[in-house]
Amino acid sequence: MKRVFTVLLVLVFVFAFASCRQTQGGATDAQLKAAFITASPLGNDYIDMIWRGFLRLESEGWSVRSIEALDAVDHEDSIRAMANDGYDVIMLFGGELIQVGVDLSQDLKDINPNLHIFALDTERELSRDNITSVATDPFEASFVAGYVAAMSTETGTVGVIMHSDSPGMRRFSMGYYAGVEYANNGTNVVTAISGSPFDVSLAYEATLTMIASFPVDIIYHAAYIAGLGVIRAGAEMGIRIIGVDDWQGYIDDAVFWSALKPMETIVSGVANMYKDGVNLPTRLNFDFARGNRLYDDRDFERLPLELQNNVARLMDGIANGTVDVYRNYPQMRMDF
C-alpha cells in the first residue's frame, strides 16, 4: 500500500506541475486573463470588432472580460480592479482612459508585476515598460482602396469624406491619395469634411453635396459611425462606396470595398505576443508586415478578374518591398 500511495503522490505532483506550466509571458496557461476596458460603449462596429478579438482569445483558452468605463470617474477604479484581480493583459481604448493607465503604470507594476497594458489605436510614445501603444495605421489599407477606386471609376473622379481634418484622419485621406496616384491613370480626388464622427445626417448631407458638385462615382468614407450617412446617400444616388475599419459590405450593396483596420486580428496578435514571451516595445505598429489585413476577400472576389490580378500584384509588391506606399508621402512613414 505504501508503494502505491507514493506513486499516486508523484503522479498528482506531476499533473499539477504540468497544468501550471509557466509561459514566457509570466502567467500560467490556466491563468491567462485579458480584460478590455473601453471609454466607448459596445454596440458599434469598431468597438464590437475589438471585442471579437477577445472572443477569439477566449476560444483559445483565455479568460476574457469587458468593462465599459464611460465616465471618467470610473477609469482608475476599473483599471485597478483588473490589476488586483490578476489579469495578465489589459487593453485600453480611449485617450483619457489610456492616460490614466499611464499615470498608474508604476502602481500597477507593484500590484501585478506580470501585467502588461496595451493602449489600442494610438501611436503615442508612452515611455512605460509595462505599456505598449498599438498603432493601427490606416495608410496601407487606404492606399489599396485608392488604387481600387482609381482602377474602377468610370468618370475619372473619386471622393473621400472624413469626419474631421486632423493628423490622424489625414492618414486615411493621404493613403487614399497615394493609392490613386499609384494607379497613374489621371483620376481626380475630391475631399469633404462632415464635421462629426457621430452625426449621420451631417455625413449624409455632405455626400449629397459632393455628388451634386462633382462627377464622383466612388466615395471612400472615413467618418466612423457617421459614415452610415455616406453609405445611405451613396445607395440612394447610385454611387459606389468604400467602407472603413471593418467589412461593411453587409450594410448595403453600394459598399463594394472596405479598407480594413482589423482590430480583431490585432487584439489576438498582441495578446499572443505577450503569451509567447516576445519582448514588447513601448510602441508597436501592427502593419501589413505584422499580419494586418488590408481588405476582405469577399470584396476581392467581386472585382473583375483583371483588377483582381492587378491587386494581387500590388499586394506582392507591398510585401516584398518593391512597392513603397509612402514614396510620395514620406512624412507619413512611421519610424517604429
N, C-alpha and C positions, 0 to 999 in steps of 0.2 A: 504493500500500500504506500509506503514511504516513497519508493521509486516512482510510482505512478503520479503521486502528488507533486513531486519535484518536477517531473516532465511537464505536467499541466501548468505549473507556475512559470516555467520557461516559455511555454507556448503563449500564455497570456501576456507575458512581458514583451515577447517579440511582436505579437499582434498590436499591442498598444503602441510600441515604438514605430511600427510601420504606419499605423493610422495617423500618427502625429509627425510624419516626416516633414522636416523644415524645407521650405522653398528658399531660393536665394533672396527673395524679397523680404524675408524675415518673418513671415507668417506661415502657419502650417496649412496644409491642403484643406483640412476640415474647418479652418478658421477664417479663410479668405472672405472678407466682407467689404462691400463697396457701397457707398452712400452718394446719392445725388441730391444736392441742395440747390434749389433754384429760386431766384428772385422773380421769375415769371411763371405764371401758372401752367400746369399741364393742360392740354386740350387744344393747343395749336400745333401745326405740322412740325415746326422746328423743335420745340421742347419735347414733343412726343417722339421725334426722331432720336433725340438724345436718350430718352428713356428706353427706347428699343435696344440701344446698345447695352443697357443694364440688364434687360431681359435676356439678351444673348449671353451675357456673363452668367446669369442665373442658370441658363441651360447648360453651361459649362461647369457648374458646381459651386459658383459663388453665392453668398448670401447678399441680397441687394435690398436697398430701401430708398425711397424718395421722400423729400421734405420740401414743401412749398413755403419758403420763408419770404412771404410777400411784403411784410412790414419790416422796415429797417431795425426796429427794436428786437426782432426775433433772430437777427443774423448771428450775433455772438453766441447766444444760447443754443442755437441749432448746431453750430459747428462744434462747440464744446461738448454737447451731448453725444455726438457721434465719435469724437475723440475718446471720451470717457468710456464709451461702450465698446471700445476695442476695434473700431473699423480700421482696416488696413489702408483703404483708399477712400478719399472724399473728393468728389468733383463738384466744383462751384460754377454757377452761371449767373452773371450779373455783376456789373462793375463795382458797386458799393459793397456787395457781398464778398467779392474777391478781395477788396481792400481790407475788410475785416479779417479775412483769413490770413493776409499778410501781417497785419498788426498782431495777430495771435500766434504767429508761427513759433516763436520761442517757447511760449507757454505750452503749445500743443506738442512740441518736441519732448518736453518734460513729462507731459501727461501720457503720451503714447509714442515712444521712440520709433516704432515701426511704421507710423502713419506717414503717408505721402499724399499731398494735396495736388490736384490738377485744376488749374484755372482755365475753363473752357472758352474757346473763341476769343482769345486775346493774344496779342504779340508783345505785351508789356514785359520788360525786363524786371522781374520781381526780386531778384538777388537774394533768394532764400533757398537753402539747400534741401528743404523738405517740401518745396512748392515748385511745380513746373507749369509755366504758362504754355498753353497749347494753341498755336495759331492754326486756323482753318482757312487758309488763304484762298479766296475765290478767283484769283487771277488766272490760273491754268484752266479751270472749268469754263470761265468766261471767254478765254481765248478760243477754245474749241467751239463754244457756242457762236462766237463771232464768225469763225470760219464757216460753220454750217449755215449761218444766216446769209453770209455773202454768196455762198455757192448755191443757195436755194431761192434767193429773191428773184422775182420776175420784173420788178420795177426799177431795181438798182438803188433803192433807198430802204434802209432798215432803221429801226429806232431802239432806244433804250430809255426806260423810265425808272428813276430811282426815287426813294422816299426823301432823301436829303443829299446835300453836297458836302460830304465830309471826307477826310482821308481814307477812312475805312470803305466808304461807298465808292470812292474813286477806283478802288481795286477791282470792283465789278465792271465799271464803265471802261476803264483803260484796258483791262484784259479783253473786253469785247472789241474795242477799237483795234487792239493789236491783232486779234484774230481776223477781223475784216481786212486789215492791211495785208496780212499774210496771204490772203486769198488773191490779192493783187488783180482784181477784175473791175476796178472802178466803182465799187459800191460806196455809196454815201451813208453816213450815220448822223441821225439827229437825236438830241437828248432832251429830256424833260425831267423836272423835279416835281413830285406830287406834294411834298410838304409834310407828310406824316407817315410813319410806319404802320399805323393802325387804322387810319381813316380810308375805308374802302371807297367812299363816294368821291373823295378828292382824287384818288388814283383813277377812278372811272372817268371823271371829267377831264383829267389830264390826257388820258388816252384818246378820248373823243376829239379833243383839241388837236392833238398830234396828227390824228388820221385826217382831220379836216384841213390841216395846214400843209401837210407834206404827202407825197405819194408813197408812204410806207406800206409795205405788205407783210413785214415781220417786225415784231416788237419784243425785245427782251425786257422782262420786268425784274428789277432788283429792289422790290418795295415791301418785302416782308409780308405781313398779314394784309396790308393794303393792296398787295399785288392781285388779290382776288378781284378787285375792281378792274385791273388791267385785263385780266382773263375774261371777265364778263363783257367788257366793251369789245374786246377782240372777237369774241364769239358772235356778238350781235352784228358786228360790222364786216365779218368775213376776213379778218386779219389773223394770220398765224402768230402764235405766242410762244416765246421761250420762257419756261418756268425757272425757278431758282431753288436752291438748297436741297429739297427732296424731289423725287419724281412726281410731277404734277399733272401728268397725262390723265390721271383718274378724274380730275376736276372737270375738264371739258376736252373734246376732240380738237379744239383750237390749239391746244398746247401740243406741239409736235416735237419739242425737245426740251430738256431740262438741264441746266448747269448745276451739277450736284455739289453739295457741301456735306458729305455723308457722315454726319455725327455718330450714327450707329456704329460704323466701322471704326471711327476714331476712338470712341469710348472703349470699345473692346480691345482695340490695338494698344492704347497706352496702359490700360489695366494689366494686360498680359505682359507688357514690357516690365512692369513692376513685379509681376509674379515670376518672370524669368530672371530676375536679378539684374536687369540692364541698369547701367549707371546713368540715371536720369539727369538730363541737363536742366538748367533753370528755365530755358526756353526751347520749345520744340516746334518745328514747322512740319505738320503732318501733311506732306505734299504727295504728288503722284508717285515720286520715287519711294515713298514710305508705304504705299498701298492705297492712297486716296483714289477713289473712283471719280471720274470727271463727268460721266454721263451714264444713262441707264440703257441696258441692252435692248429694252423694248422700243426705245426711240431709234436706236441704231438700225434695228431690223426693219423699221418703216421707211428708212431712207432709200432712194433709188440706188441700184446696185453700184453704179459708177461712183456716187458720192460715198457709199459705204467703203469702197476701195480707197478713195482719197482720204477719208477719215482714218482708216486703218493705217495707211502710210504715215499720216500726220502723227498718230499716236506712237508708232515705231520710232519716228524721228525725235519726239519728245523724250522717249525712253532712252534712246542711245545717245542723246545729246546733239544730234545734228540739227535739230530744230530748237532754237532758243526763244522761248515765248517772251522773254524780257528784252530781246535785242533792241527794239526801238524805244523801250521804256526802262532803261537801266535803273532809274530812281525807284522803281517798284520792286527791284530784286531784294529778297530777304537775305541777310547775311548770317543766318543761323539755321 
